[in-house]
Amino acid sequence: MAHQRSFFKADMTTRVDAALAREAEDAKNERQWNAEIDRRDGRQCRACGKRTNPDEIGLLRGHRAHIVYASAGGGMEPSNRLTLCPRCHQDEHADRLRFTADGRPIDAAAGLEFWRREKDGHWFLSRRELAPHVLDRD
């Protein structure tokens, strides 16, 4: 027997129902992505190596920061996010820390270069990764 479609208003899906379903799906994806970021980065700041915990409150709190800001079209997926300690995240927003990928597209799952700005305005390479937390020791 085929299921008959209901025409009662209470049984119909509304825009609000659809929006709530999308929000629930987005939250589920973000939880999965955050767990993937924590596994990949080992809950350490990628820029300085400091141990962090994104679930903490206060100084130990880590930030899952965007490489390409969401406002500039960057997504929430793990390839566009990395763990930073509060100080490095603040430096990044204040244009005292930059990420590059040595000519490749920037991807948090690959190695990154971390550049810091000195007080005189000159940039220096502070850390180079071959892969997440595998440092180039040249």
N, C-alpha and C positions, 0 to 999 in steps of 0.2 A: 504494500500500500504506500503510495507516494505521500510525502509530507506536504501538508497544505500550508500555504503561506498565510500568516495572520495579518489582518488589516487593522487590528486594534492599535491605537496610537501608543499605548503602554508597551506593546511588544516590538515596536520599531526601534532601530538603532538611530540615535541622534548624533549630531555633530559633537556634542559633549562626550557621549559614550565613545565615539571614535577617537577623540583627543585624549581621553583617559587611557584608552587601550594603547595608543602610540606612546604616551608618557611611561606607562608600565613597561613596554617593550624597550624603550630607550634606557630606562633605569636598569633593567636586566642586562642589557648590552654593556652599559657602563660598569656595572659590578664585575662582569666577566673580563672586560678590558682592563680594569684596575688591578684585578688579580694577576692578569698576564703581565702588566707593567711591573708589579711588585716581584714576580718571579724573575723576570728578565733583568731588572735592575738590582735585585737582591736587597731592596730597601736601603740603598745607598745613594747619596748624591752623585750623579754622574759627573759633575763639574769639579768637585773637590774630594770625593770619596768618603765624606762623613756619613756615619750611620744615621738613618732617619726611620721614622715610622709614620706613614700617612694617616694612620688611625689615632695617633697621639694628639694631645693638646699641648701647646707651649713650644719650647725650644727644640724638642726632638721631632716635631711634626715635619714630615716631608711633604712636598708639593708635587703633584703629577702635572707638570707644566707643559704647555703647548710649545712646539717648535715654531709652527706657523700659527699665529693667533687665530682663534675662532672668528674674530671680527674681520680677519683678512682671508677667510675661506678655509682655514685649517679645520680638520675634523677631530673627532674625539677618539679615533682609533689609536691603538698602541704605537703604530709607526710614526705618529705625529706628537707623541707625548713621552716625557722622560721624567725621572725623579730628580728633584733638586731640593737641597736644604733651604730653609727660609732665607738665609743670607745670599746664597747664589741666585735664588729666584728674584729677590729684591734687586740684586746687581743686574740681572738680565733685563728687568723692566726699566732700570735706570740707565740702560745702555752702557754698562760697565762689564758685561759678559755677553759674548756672542757664540753661536754654534756654526760650524761649517763642516763640510763633508769632503774636503779635498777635491772639489770639482764634480763629485757625484751628487745625485739628488739627496737631500737630507732625509735620513730615515733613522729613527731612534734605535732600530734593531741592528743597525750597522755601526761601525766605528764613527766617532765624531771627533772634531777638534774643538777645543774650548779656548777662546781668546778672551783675555782680560785687558781692560784699559787702565793704564797707569794714571796717576794724578796729573802728569804733564800732557796727557791726551794720547800718548803712543800706545799701540796695541802690542801685546806679546802673547805667544802661544803658551798657555799654562798647562795644558793636558791634551794628549793625543791618544785616542783609543783605536785599536785595530778592530775590536768588537766590544760590546758592552763590558766594561770593567777589565778588559785585556789591554793594558797600556803599552804604548810604543816607548821603549826605554832608551832611545838613541841618544 
